[in-house]
Amino acid sequence: MTCRELFERLSEYVDGELSQEICEEIRHHMEGCDPCVAFARTLKTTAELCRRLPSQPIPPEVAADLRAALAGHLSKRK
């Protein structure tokens, strides 16, 4: 596994969404890659801090803008 491949899968790794096989590849890569270890630690800490934040509803105007943007994006893909 390369650093780029690890970077692309790291969020799923931190969230526990990957197979054991891929997790083992990530752990093996990090045994010899200090920058990836540091990045993984930072991402894990960030995710843990975000989970502690109280959730708040999206303001109605933001939700409306998001729906409009998504509708426009989806209509362009068809």
Buried (B, 14 or more C-beta within 10 A) or exposed (E): BEEEEBEEBBEBBBEEEBEEEBBEBBEEBBEEBEEBEEBBEEBBEEEEEEEEEEEEEEEEEEEEEEEEEEEEEEEEEE
